[in-house]
Structures are given as C-alpha cells and as structure tokens.
Amino acid sequence: MPFPSPTNSATLIGKLTRDPELRTVSTSAGERSVLTLGIAVRKPVKTDQDDTPTADFFDVTVWGPLAETCAAHLAKGRLVGVSARLVPTSWEAADGAKRRGMEVIAGAVPASAPSGAVSWGRA
C-alpha cells in the first residue's frame, strides 16, 4: 500500500537541558535570529530491566520570530514540545572522512505554562 503523502516530521517532548542560546546570523535575506535548544526526551523503562530512567538528547534549531519568542519565555528545566522536520547534513572531517548527520529544525514549539496550560508558537 503506497503512502498517501510523504511527510518529514518529528515530534519531541522533553525538558530543556540548558538555557536557550539566541544569536543573529547574516543570510542572503538579511539578518535572522536563530536559537538552539537542548532537549532531553525520556526513554520508556522496560519492567523486566533496570528501572533507572534514561533519556535521548537532541539539539533543536529554531529560526526567526519563533526563536526570539522561545528565548524570551523558555529556560533550563522547562517542559517543551517541538514539532519539527529533519534535515540531513554531510561534511568532511579533519581527517578527510565523510560524515553524515541529521539536523532538527523546529516549526512549532508548544511549552507547558506554569498553570498547566499549553501555549503554541509557530515558525
């Protein structure tokens, strides 16, 4: 059965591992804000194994006005959700070896508010 429409999407829900890092970069379209979030996403614990919680760690890139909003309202330890797309990257290492990776680019960042409500921000 073919897929009705291919999509490139990822959803991450976890806690920020550090304060957001906002910076400004020059692009062909002018100056743009870009922010990096570090997120720890808890792994499920299997009952038949050690019940010590573990996590996967992700760096997420946020661009434009959404980056500025995240910088103003998010801090280390805050629970966030990220709706993102994955962008394959490749580069040549110092030793000449070819490397590949994946960049997580946020499209929306809902954050848990102190009252328990969720607020949404979209790129």
Secondary structure, 3 states (H helix, E strand, C coil): CCCCCCCCCEEEEEEECCCCEEEEEEECCEEEEEEEEEEEEECCCCCCCCCCCCEEEEEEEEEHHHHHHHHHHCCCCCEEEEEEEEEEEEEECCCCCEEEEEEEEEEECCEECCCCCEECCEC
